[in-house]
Amino acid sequence: MTKTKLINAKTDLVKIKNDFVSLIVSPFNWDIDQINYFLVLLAVLTVGFFVDEFVRDYIKSIHNNFYDGIFAYAHWYGKPTLTIYAFVLFYFGGLFKSKDNLRIIGLKIFESFIFSGIIVTIIKSILGRYRPYTENGFWSFVPLTFGPNDHLSFPSGDVAVAFAFSVIIAGIFKNKLWKIFWYVLAVVTSIGRIYHDQHWLSDVIAAAAISIWVGTFILAAHNKSSGELE
């Protein structure tokens, strides 16, 4: 690795640390519009809790072979594999080929994935919400827990991964169809988690909101021209 590449890698590590600190303290600097958005989200999330059982029952009632195929295929999008491959391809490809725009895309993917994952994991462990398939009801929690997986439902990790990736990739091109495509993948993944009885609607809403917040913060924290391919 050349000296320039090593300097870039070290600079990126410092940026990861600084961006995470800035993200965590950012709510203290929200303006009135951001506060209003947050309050609306809380209202939507509250409604989500009260319709969790209804949504679960409805989606269970529409199970068929067609939907089985769609949501089985979409399930992979919420797993870390695609995100990790994309990070390696963009970041290390850009680093070793001295393509800063590609390296920055990889850095954004990594930050979005890691930051969202940390926040979601902490909330999961604090709340310890039972998954719907356990039949404990939507208001059953085991606070301050690290497992088992049966009560680590809120928020959804797979949905967080899907949206964390989609927000960054959607931001590469300024094209509506491009953006819609990646967000649709994340939405289908979200519905699939309810369809497979792994999560409640409110789990999905919370995870999507966290990753969208993190992803948009990261995009704003980087130079707007960095990593955007026209």
Secondary structure, 3 states (H helix, E strand, C coil): CCHHHHHHHHHHHHHHHHHHHHHHHHHHHCCHHHHHHHHHHHHHHHHHHHHHHHHHHHHHHCCCHHHHHHHHHHHHHHCHHHHHHHHHHHHHHHHHCCCHHHHHHHHHHHHHHHHHHHHHHHHHHHHCECCHHHCCCCCCECCCCCCCHHHCCCCCHHHHHHHHHHHHHHCCCCCHHHHHHHHHHHHHHHHHHHHCCCCCHHHHHHHHHHHHHHHHHHHHHCCCCCCCCC
